[in-house]
Amino acid sequence: MAMITGLCVVAAGLALGVSNTGAWAWFGSKLSKPVLSRKHLSKETLEKHAFCSAPGPRDYAAPLGDLPPITELPAKRKDSVHLPFGPKNLAVYTLSPSVVLVSGGLYGYGFYDRDFSQKSLTLDWKISAQLQALTGVGLVKGEIDEGTIEVGSFTDAQQPFIKLAVPKHVGFYRVDLQFSTKAGEALGSYSEYLRVMRPTIDVRLGINRRHFQHNQILAFRLENVGTARAGYGGGYWVARATPHSWEGVDQLNGRSFLDFYAFLEAGKAGRCTSFRIPRNLPRGLYRVSRVVGIPTNGHTVKGRRPSAEFRITDPPRS
């Protein structure tokens, strides 16, 4: 039942994430990481922090760093970009948070009011974009797609988008983006490298160690070794091994899948979850798992439940 409930939440989240990325970008900007002062932390807490802050298992975007220099969009601030020639409350976000994409689908840019004022924002701009196929060293092979939109006034309920079709062929690509007034005055231009890969499904659950004593901190996170984007919620399941099956540990399994919703991009690690091993748990073999959903096409979400086993043992003899 937990698997079905979690997958329903994951499927809804994946659909919302594709259709309303701006809302998810805003929601994500409200989540901040605590600042840790190392001198006040225990060795065990530092171990947990090191595990949770470690980079993801793969860096699929690394080869893009070897391509020729380009004028990139300004650095992101709270999951969106501010254009120097635009209104101060205009925010630009990408339809995918990752520059590593799988074959098919869409890539592009959306525009919204950073203040969420519900008032109209006036630009009177013409925005054009081209998607170029590249060789392995960054030379242009040809144009794959292009698009142009004219943006007058808009509200957050009617955010403008410019979209480009992600090609089926794997390789390196470049998006060229131009902004001008409707009268033709150039405002600015930027480029962005993309990498298109074949979709592979390989989501694992990492854990900070395999053996624990009572009251020690167990930390775990999802790790996407594959290239297909995954979604997951806050719920997880802890079970104890018995001679014939796995039995849920009720005192650890009360967290809802609705506690949060997040995406797991290609090669990245997910949010860390942790708890202390209760003193009343019997020693033995356990496992922790979390439901993820991975879209296999435009309508189907494939459910997975990656897990990691661990043991509760006696403390070492002195």
LOROLO-941941 format. One record per residue (C-alpha): residue number from 1; residue in one letter; x, y, z. Coordinates in nm, 3 decimals, m for minus. Example, Ala and Ser with C-alpha at 12.3 -4.5 7.8 and 13.67 -1.06 7.14 Angstrom:
// residues 2
<k = 1; r = A; east = 1.230; north = m0.450; up = 0.780>
<k = 2; r = S; east = 1.367; north = m0.106; up = 0.714>
// end
This chain:
// residues 318
<k = 1; r = M; east = 0.000; north = 0.000; up = 0.000>
<k = 2; r = A; east = 0.286; north = 0.238; up = 0.084>
<k = 3; r = M; east = 0.443; north = 0.169; up = m0.256>
<k = 4; r = I; east = 0.115; north = 0.257; up = m0.435>
<k = 5; r = T; east = 0.057; north = 0.572; up = m0.229>
<k = 6; r = G; east = 0.413; north = 0.691; up = m0.276>
<k = 7; r = L; east = 0.407; north = 0.624; up = m0.649>
<k = 8; r = C; east = 0.085; north = 0.825; up = m0.688>
<k = 9; r = V; east = 0.249; north = 1.122; up = m0.516>
<k = 10; r = V; east = 0.563; north = 1.078; up = m0.727>
<k = 11; r = A; east = 0.363; north = 1.061; up = m1.051>
<k = 12; r = A; east = 0.170; north = 1.377; up = m0.963>
<k = 13; r = G; east = 0.492; north = 1.553; up = m0.874>
<k = 14; r = L; east = 0.662; north = 1.458; up = m1.200>
<k = 15; r = A; east = 0.363; north = 1.589; up = m1.396>
<k = 16; r = L; east = 0.360; north = 1.916; up = m1.200>
<k = 17; r = G; east = 0.734; north = 1.952; up = m1.230>
<k = 18; r = V; east = 0.712; north = 1.943; up = m1.610>
<k = 19; r = S; east = 0.409; north = 2.169; up = m1.645>
<k = 20; r = N; east = 0.487; north = 2.428; up = m1.376>
<k = 21; r = T; east = 0.859; north = 2.443; up = m1.320>
<k = 22; r = G; east = 0.834; north = 2.802; up = m1.198>
<k = 23; r = A; east = 0.621; north = 2.698; up = m0.902>
<k = 24; r = W; east = 0.867; north = 2.423; up = m0.810>
<k = 25; r = A; east = 1.158; north = 2.665; up = m0.850>
<k = 26; r = W; east = 0.988; north = 2.905; up = m0.610>
<k = 27; r = F; east = 0.908; north = 2.627; up = m0.361>
<k = 28; r = G; east = 1.264; north = 2.499; up = m0.374>
<k = 29; r = S; east = 1.398; north = 2.849; up = m0.311>
<k = 30; r = K; east = 1.221; north = 2.853; up = 0.025>
<k = 31; r = L; east = 1.416; north = 2.552; up = 0.150>
<k = 32; r = S; east = 1.748; north = 2.654; up = 0.295>
<k = 33; r = K; east = 2.030; north = 2.445; up = 0.431>
<k = 34; r = P; east = 2.144; north = 2.510; up = 0.789>
<k = 35; r = V; east = 2.487; north = 2.659; up = 0.840>
<k = 36; r = L; east = 2.700; north = 2.425; up = 1.050>
<k = 37; r = S; east = 2.970; north = 2.536; up = 1.292>
<k = 38; r = R; east = 3.213; north = 2.244; up = 1.288>
<k = 39; r = K; east = 3.369; north = 2.311; up = 1.630>
<k = 40; r = H; east = 3.032; north = 2.254; up = 1.802>
<k = 41; r = L; east = 2.952; north = 1.927; up = 1.623>
<k = 42; r = S; east = 3.020; north = 1.574; up = 1.739>
<k = 43; r = K; east = 3.230; north = 1.332; up = 1.536>
<k = 44; r = E; east = 2.914; north = 1.138; up = 1.449>
<k = 45; r = T; east = 2.734; north = 1.451; up = 1.324>
<k = 46; r = L; east = 3.036; north = 1.551; up = 1.116>
<k = 47; r = E; east = 3.036; north = 1.203; up = 0.960>
<k = 48; r = K; east = 2.670; north = 1.244; up = 0.870>
<k = 49; r = H; east = 2.734; north = 1.591; up = 0.724>
<k = 50; r = A; east = 3.024; north = 1.459; up = 0.515>
<k = 51; r = F; east = 2.805; north = 1.182; up = 0.377>
<k = 52; r = C; east = 2.509; north = 1.408; up = 0.304>
<k = 53; r = S; east = 2.716; north = 1.683; up = 0.139>
<k = 54; r = A; east = 2.925; north = 1.454; up = m0.081>
<k = 55; r = P; east = 2.878; north = 1.504; up = m0.459>
<k = 56; r = G; east = 2.652; north = 1.277; up = m0.659>
<k = 57; r = P; east = 2.775; north = 0.948; up = m0.806>
<k = 58; r = R; east = 2.826; north = 1.078; up = m1.163>
<k = 59; r = D; east = 2.911; north = 1.411; up = m1.327>
<k = 60; r = Y; east = 2.757; north = 1.373; up = m1.671>
<k = 61; r = A; east = 2.796; north = 1.746; up = m1.740>
<k = 62; r = A; east = 3.176; north = 1.743; up = m1.692>
<k = 63; r = P; east = 3.260; north = 1.704; up = m2.067>
<k = 64; r = L; east = 3.075; north = 2.030; up = m2.138>
<k = 65; r = G; east = 3.350; north = 2.212; up = m1.950>
<k = 66; r = D; east = 3.596; north = 2.120; up = m2.226>
<k = 67; r = L; east = 3.397; north = 2.298; up = m2.499>
<k = 68; r = P; east = 3.486; north = 2.652; up = m2.622>
<k = 69; r = P; east = 3.396; north = 2.944; up = m2.390>
<k = 70; r = I; east = 3.053; north = 3.101; up = m2.433>
<k = 71; r = T; east = 2.860; north = 3.391; up = m2.280>
<k = 72; r = E; east = 2.644; north = 3.208; up = m2.030>
<k = 73; r = L; east = 2.334; north = 3.332; up = m1.854>
<k = 74; r = P; east = 2.408; north = 3.516; up = m1.528>
<k = 75; r = A; east = 2.454; north = 3.294; up = m1.223>
<k = 76; r = K; east = 2.135; north = 3.158; up = m1.074>
<k = 77; r = R; east = 1.994; north = 3.315; up = m0.761>
<k = 78; r = K; east = 1.739; north = 3.099; up = m0.578>
<k = 79; r = D; east = 1.689; north = 2.870; up = m0.879>
<k = 80; r = S; east = 1.633; north = 3.155; up = m1.127>
<k = 81; r = V; east = 1.832; north = 3.410; up = m1.325>
<k = 82; r = H; east = 1.807; north = 3.790; up = m1.328>
<k = 83; r = L; east = 1.883; north = 3.962; up = m1.658>
<k = 84; r = P; east = 2.079; north = 4.289; up = m1.615>
<k = 85; r = F; east = 1.870; north = 4.468; up = m1.878>
<k = 86; r = G; east = 1.535; north = 4.351; up = m1.739>
<k = 87; r = P; east = 1.309; north = 4.466; up = m1.455>
<k = 88; r = K; east = 1.456; north = 4.378; up = m1.114>
<k = 89; r = N; east = 1.167; north = 4.146; up = m1.031>
<k = 90; r = L; east = 1.185; north = 3.953; up = m1.361>
<k = 91; r = A; east = 1.313; north = 3.598; up = m1.309>
<k = 92; r = V; east = 1.415; north = 3.350; up = m1.579>
<k = 93; r = Y; east = 1.430; north = 2.976; up = m1.519>
<k = 94; r = T; east = 1.505; north = 2.674; up = m1.732>
<k = 95; r = L; east = 1.239; north = 2.412; up = m1.795>
<k = 96; r = S; east = 1.492; north = 2.154; up = m1.676>
<k = 97; r = P; east = 1.723; north = 2.218; up = m1.379>
<k = 98; r = S; east = 1.989; north = 2.003; up = m1.547>
<k = 99; r = V; east = 2.186; north = 2.054; up = m1.868>
<k = 100; r = V; east = 2.204; north = 1.675; up = m1.902>
<k = 101; r = L; east = 1.892; north = 1.561; up = m2.088>
<k = 102; r = V; east = 1.755; north = 1.237; up = m2.220>
<k = 103; r = S; east = 1.635; north = 1.189; up = m2.576>
<k = 104; r = G; east = 1.302; north = 1.351; up = m2.656>
<k = 105; r = G; east = 1.107; north = 1.604; up = m2.454>
<k = 106; r = L; east = 1.150; north = 1.980; up = m2.438>
<k = 107; r = Y; east = 1.407; north = 2.230; up = m2.316>
<k = 108; r = G; east = 1.359; north = 2.601; up = m2.285>
<k = 109; r = Y; east = 1.304; north = 2.900; up = m2.062>
<k = 110; r = G; east = 1.019; north = 3.049; up = m1.862>
<k = 111; r = F; east = 0.967; north = 3.398; up = m1.723>
<k = 112; r = Y; east = 0.790; north = 3.508; up = m1.407>
<k = 113; r = D; east = 0.761; north = 3.782; up = m1.145>
<k = 114; r = R; east = 1.006; north = 3.703; up = m0.864>
<k = 115; r = D; east = 0.787; north = 3.894; up = m0.616>
<k = 116; r = F; east = 0.471; north = 3.701; up = m0.711>
<k = 117; r = S; east = 0.286; north = 4.032; up = m0.693>
<k = 118; r = Q; east = m0.004; north = 3.914; up = m0.912>
<k = 119; r = K; east = 0.038; north = 4.236; up = m1.112>
<k = 120; r = S; east = 0.116; north = 4.251; up = m1.482>
<k = 121; r = L; east = 0.482; north = 4.269; up = m1.578>
<k = 122; r = T; east = 0.552; north = 4.455; up = m1.903>
<k = 123; r = L; east = 0.854; north = 4.369; up = m2.120>
<k = 124; r = D; east = 0.765; north = 4.439; up = m2.486>
<k = 125; r = W; east = 1.046; north = 4.206; up = m2.590>
<k = 126; r = K; east = 1.120; north = 3.971; up = m2.874>
<k = 127; r = I; east = 1.299; north = 3.654; up = m2.757>
<k = 128; r = S; east = 1.458; north = 3.407; up = m3.000>
<k = 129; r = A; east = 1.634; north = 3.076; up = m2.942>
<k = 130; r = Q; east = 1.818; north = 2.828; up = m3.163>
<k = 131; r = L; east = 1.936; north = 2.477; up = m3.080>
<k = 132; r = Q; east = 2.260; north = 2.382; up = m3.255>
<k = 133; r = A; east = 2.408; north = 2.033; up = m3.289>
<k = 134; r = L; east = 2.781; north = 2.025; up = m3.212>
<k = 135; r = T; east = 3.080; north = 1.806; up = m3.280>
<k = 136; r = G; east = 3.276; north = 1.660; up = m2.991>
<k = 137; r = V; east = 3.497; north = 1.971; up = m2.982>
<k = 138; r = G; east = 3.211; north = 2.223; up = m2.999>
<k = 139; r = L; east = 3.194; north = 2.306; up = m3.372>
<k = 140; r = V; east = 2.844; north = 2.365; up = m3.511>
<k = 141; r = K; east = 2.710; north = 2.084; up = m3.732>
<k = 142; r = G; east = 2.369; north = 2.236; up = m3.796>
<k = 143; r = E; east = 2.056; north = 2.389; up = m3.649>
<k = 144; r = I; east = 1.811; north = 2.141; up = m3.493>
<k = 145; r = D; east = 1.528; north = 2.367; up = m3.379>
<k = 146; r = E; east = 1.443; north = 2.734; up = m3.331>
<k = 147; r = G; east = 1.172; north = 2.945; up = m3.178>
<k = 148; r = T; east = 1.068; north = 3.307; up = m3.132>
<k = 149; r = I; east = 0.815; north = 3.465; up = m2.899>
<k = 150; r = E; east = 0.700; north = 3.824; up = m2.843>
<k = 151; r = V; east = 0.627; north = 3.913; up = m2.482>
<k = 152; r = G; east = 0.419; north = 4.218; up = m2.396>
<k = 153; r = S; east = 0.259; north = 4.215; up = m2.051>
<k = 154; r = F; east = 0.199; north = 3.900; up = m1.847>
<k = 155; r = T; east = 0.113; north = 3.775; up = m1.500>
<k = 156; r = D; east = 0.238; north = 3.467; up = m1.317>
<k = 157; r = A; east = m0.084; north = 3.291; up = m1.410>
<k = 158; r = Q; east = 0.016; north = 3.328; up = m1.778>
<k = 159; r = Q; east = 0.393; north = 3.286; up = m1.776>
<k = 160; r = P; east = 0.556; north = 3.308; up = m2.120>
<k = 161; r = F; east = 0.779; north = 3.022; up = m2.235>
<k = 162; r = I; east = 1.016; north = 2.959; up = m2.522>
<k = 163; r = K; east = 1.060; north = 2.590; up = m2.592>
<k = 164; r = L; east = 1.290; north = 2.377; up = m2.808>
<k = 165; r = A; east = 1.257; north = 2.009; up = m2.892>
<k = 166; r = V; east = 1.529; north = 1.789; up = m2.740>
<k = 167; r = P; east = 1.668; north = 1.572; up = m3.025>
<k = 168; r = K; east = 1.673; north = 1.194; up = m3.019>
<k = 169; r = H; east = 2.040; north = 1.170; up = m3.109>
<k = 170; r = V; east = 2.289; north = 1.167; up = m2.823>
<k = 171; r = G; east = 2.567; north = 1.425; up = m2.827>
<k = 172; r = F; east = 2.655; north = 1.784; up = m2.744>
<k = 173; r = Y; east = 2.428; north = 2.078; up = m2.826>
<k = 174; r = R; east = 2.421; north = 2.454; up = m2.775>
<k = 175; r = V; east = 2.128; north = 2.685; up = m2.715>
<k = 176; r = D; east = 2.171; north = 3.043; up = m2.841>
<k = 177; r = L; east = 1.931; north = 3.292; up = m2.684>
<k = 178; r = Q; east = 1.874; north = 3.652; up = m2.802>
<k = 179; r = F; east = 1.672; north = 3.933; up = m2.640>
<k = 180; r = S; east = 1.564; north = 4.250; up = m2.820>
<k = 181; r = T; east = 1.293; north = 4.512; up = m2.804>
<k = 182; r = K; east = 0.998; north = 4.476; up = m3.039>
<k = 183; r = A; east = 1.150; north = 4.768; up = m3.230>
<k = 184; r = G; east = 1.461; north = 4.561; up = m3.294>
<k = 185; r = E; east = 1.709; north = 4.708; up = m3.041>
<k = 186; r = A; east = 1.940; north = 4.431; up = m2.914>
<k = 187; r = L; east = 1.934; north = 4.385; up = m2.536>
<k = 188; r = G; east = 2.158; north = 4.085; up = m2.482>
<k = 189; r = S; east = 2.245; north = 3.734; up = m2.597>
<k = 190; r = Y; east = 2.355; north = 3.420; up = m2.417>
<k = 191; r = S; east = 2.439; north = 3.058; up = m2.488>
<k = 192; r = E; east = 2.417; north = 2.735; up = m2.295>
<k = 193; r = Y; east = 2.566; north = 2.390; up = m2.357>
<k = 194; r = L; east = 2.353; north = 2.077; up = m2.327>
<k = 195; r = R; east = 2.436; north = 1.709; up = m2.331>
<k = 196; r = V; east = 2.176; north = 1.461; up = m2.460>
<k = 197; r = M; east = 2.209; north = 1.099; up = m2.344>
<k = 198; r = R; east = 2.015; north = 0.778; up = m2.377>
<k = 199; r = P; east = 1.775; north = 0.722; up = m2.088>
<k = 200; r = T; east = 1.904; north = 0.471; up = m1.833>
<k = 201; r = I; east = 1.732; north = 0.379; up = m1.507>
<k = 202; r = D; east = 1.966; north = 0.316; up = m1.215>
<k = 203; r = V; east = 1.863; north = 0.475; up = m0.885>
<k = 204; r = R; east = 2.032; north = 0.344; up = m0.572>
<k = 205; r = L; east = 2.004; north = 0.419; up = m0.203>
<k = 206; r = G; east = 2.326; north = 0.521; up = m0.031>
<k = 207; r = I; east = 2.377; north = 0.485; up = 0.344>
<k = 208; r = N; east = 2.640; north = 0.638; up = 0.572>
<k = 209; r = R; east = 2.752; north = 0.301; up = 0.715>
<k = 210; r = R; east = 2.645; north = m0.064; up = 0.732>
<k = 211; r = H; east = 2.675; north = m0.139; up = 1.105>
<k = 212; r = F; east = 2.517; north = 0.062; up = 1.387>
<k = 213; r = Q; east = 2.481; north = 0.051; up = 1.760>
<k = 214; r = H; east = 2.177; north = 0.182; up = 1.944>
<k = 215; r = N; east = 2.136; north = 0.562; up = 1.942>
<k = 216; r = Q; east = 2.376; north = 0.613; up = 1.651>
<k = 217; r = I; east = 2.272; north = 0.826; up = 1.353>
<k = 218; r = L; east = 2.169; north = 0.648; up = 1.033>
<k = 219; r = A; east = 2.167; north = 0.872; up = 0.725>
<k = 220; r = F; east = 2.061; north = 0.777; up = 0.374>
<k = 221; r = R; east = 1.994; north = 0.940; up = 0.038>
<k = 222; r = L; east = 1.895; north = 0.841; up = m0.313>
<k = 223; r = E; east = 2.174; north = 0.842; up = m0.574>
<k = 224; r = N; east = 2.095; north = 0.853; up = m0.944>
<k = 225; r = V; east = 2.364; north = 0.664; up = m1.134>
<k = 226; r = G; east = 2.141; north = 0.662; up = m1.442>
<k = 227; r = T; east = 2.037; north = 0.945; up = m1.674>
<k = 228; r = A; east = 1.657; north = 0.934; up = m1.641>
<k = 229; r = R; east = 1.507; north = 1.195; up = m1.408>
<k = 230; r = A; east = 1.330; north = 1.058; up = m1.101>
<k = 231; r = G; east = 1.089; north = 1.201; up = m0.846>
<k = 232; r = Y; east = 1.046; north = 1.105; up = m0.483>
<k = 233; r = G; east = 0.863; north = 1.206; up = m0.167>
<k = 234; r = G; east = 0.946; north = 1.227; up = 0.201>
<k = 235; r = G; east = 0.829; north = 0.882; up = 0.305>
<k = 236; r = Y; east = 1.056; north = 0.583; up = 0.362>
<k = 237; r = W; east = 1.021; north = 0.229; up = 0.496>
<k = 238; r = V; east = 1.238; north = 0.051; up = 0.751>
<k = 239; r = A; east = 1.200; north = m0.326; up = 0.791>
<k = 240; r = R; east = 1.362; north = m0.600; up = 1.000>
<k = 241; r = A; east = 1.462; north = m0.935; up = 0.854>
<k = 242; r = T; east = 1.275; north = m1.236; up = 0.994>
<k = 243; r = P; east = 1.328; north = m1.602; up = 0.896>
<k = 244; r = H; east = 1.064; north = m1.579; up = 0.622>
<k = 245; r = S; east = 1.007; north = m1.212; up = 0.534>
<k = 246; r = W; east = 1.072; north = m0.845; up = 0.610>
<k = 247; r = E; east = 0.858; north = m0.689; up = 0.884>
<k = 248; r = G; east = 0.806; north = m0.315; up = 0.905>
<k = 249; r = V; east = 0.940; north = m0.124; up = 1.204>
<k = 250; r = D; east = 0.634; north = 0.079; up = 1.301>
<k = 251; r = Q; east = 0.810; north = 0.332; up = 1.522>
<k = 252; r = L; east = 1.026; north = 0.446; up = 1.227>
<k = 253; r = N; east = 0.767; north = 0.434; up = 0.950>
<k = 254; r = G; east = 0.534; north = 0.722; up = 1.030>
<k = 255; r = R; east = 0.674; north = 0.979; up = 0.789>
<k = 256; r = S; east = 0.441; north = 1.078; up = 0.505>
<k = 257; r = F; east = 0.528; north = 1.082; up = 0.135>
<k = 258; r = L; east = 0.376; north = 1.432; up = 0.138>
<k = 259; r = D; east = 0.637; north = 1.572; up = 0.378>
<k = 260; r = F; east = 0.824; north = 1.701; up = 0.075>
<k = 261; r = Y; east = 0.861; north = 1.634; up = m0.295>
<k = 262; r = A; east = 1.187; north = 1.653; up = m0.489>
<k = 263; r = F; east = 1.349; north = 1.561; up = m0.820>
<k = 264; r = L; east = 1.660; north = 1.352; up = m0.872>
<k = 265; r = E; east = 1.854; north = 1.459; up = m1.181>
<k = 266; r = A; east = 2.100; north = 1.249; up = m1.381>
<k = 267; r = G; east = 2.410; north = 1.168; up = m1.178>
<k = 268; r = K; east = 2.292; north = 1.360; up = m0.872>
<k = 269; r = A; east = 2.219; north = 1.269; up = m0.511>
<k = 270; r = G; east = 1.892; north = 1.340; up = m0.337>
<k = 271; r = R; east = 1.809; north = 1.500; up = m0.006>
<k = 272; r = C; east = 1.952; north = 1.332; up = 0.301>
<k = 273; r = T; east = 1.724; north = 1.177; up = 0.563>
<k = 274; r = S; east = 1.845; north = 1.062; up = 0.904>
<k = 275; r = F; east = 1.725; north = 0.917; up = 1.232>
<k = 276; r = R; east = 1.877; north = 0.769; up = 1.546>
<k = 277; r = I; east = 1.863; north = 0.394; up = 1.598>
<k = 278; r = P; east = 1.607; north = 0.344; up = 1.878>
<k = 279; r = R; east = 1.743; north = 0.175; up = 2.189>
<k = 280; r = N; east = 1.459; north = m0.077; up = 2.197>
<k = 281; r = L; east = 1.521; north = m0.223; up = 1.848>
<k = 282; r = P; east = 1.644; north = m0.585; up = 1.854>
<k = 283; r = R; east = 1.988; north = m0.650; up = 1.709>
<k = 284; r = G; east = 1.986; north = m0.800; up = 1.362>
<k = 285; r = L; east = 1.956; north = m0.728; up = 0.990>
<k = 286; r = Y; east = 1.743; north = m0.437; up = 0.865>
<k = 287; r = R; east = 1.686; north = m0.244; up = 0.547>
<k = 288; r = V; east = 1.564; north = 0.105; up = 0.462>
<k = 289; r = S; east = 1.396; north = 0.191; up = 0.131>
<k = 290; r = R; east = 1.229; north = 0.482; up = m0.046>
<k = 291; r = V; east = 0.987; north = 0.489; up = m0.340>
<k = 292; r = V; east = 1.092; north = 0.670; up = m0.658>
<k = 293; r = G; east = 0.908; north = 0.725; up = m0.984>
<k = 294; r = I; east = 1.078; north = 0.744; up = m1.323>
<k = 295; r = P; east = 0.885; north = 0.856; up = m1.635>
<k = 296; r = T; east = 0.929; north = 0.606; up = m1.917>
<k = 297; r = N; east = 0.727; north = 0.813; up = m2.165>
<k = 298; r = G; east = 0.485; north = 1.102; up = m2.156>
<k = 299; r = H; east = 0.219; north = 0.912; up = m1.963>
<k = 300; r = T; east = 0.376; north = 0.626; up = m1.766>
<k = 301; r = V; east = 0.573; north = 0.642; up = m1.441>
<k = 302; r = K; east = 0.776; north = 0.335; up = m1.352>
<k = 303; r = G; east = 0.797; north = 0.270; up = m0.978>
<k = 304; r = R; east = 1.113; north = 0.160; up = m0.802>
<k = 305; r = R; east = 1.202; north = 0.105; up = m0.437>
<k = 306; r = P; east = 1.580; north = 0.123; up = m0.391>
<k = 307; r = S; east = 1.694; north = m0.013; up = m0.056>
<k = 308; r = A; east = 2.006; north = m0.052; up = 0.158>
<k = 309; r = E; east = 2.066; north = m0.314; up = 0.425>
<k = 310; r = F; east = 2.228; north = m0.249; up = 0.763>
<k = 311; r = R; east = 2.284; north = m0.430; up = 1.090>
<k = 312; r = I; east = 2.229; north = m0.330; up = 1.450>
<k = 313; r = T; east = 2.509; north = m0.484; up = 1.652>
<k = 314; r = D; east = 2.654; north = m0.486; up = 2.001>
<k = 315; r = P; east = 2.910; north = m0.216; up = 2.078>
<k = 316; r = P; east = 3.269; north = m0.330; up = 2.042>
<k = 317; r = R; east = 3.428; north = m0.482; up = 2.349>
<k = 318; r = S; east = 3.679; north = m0.262; up = 2.526>
// end
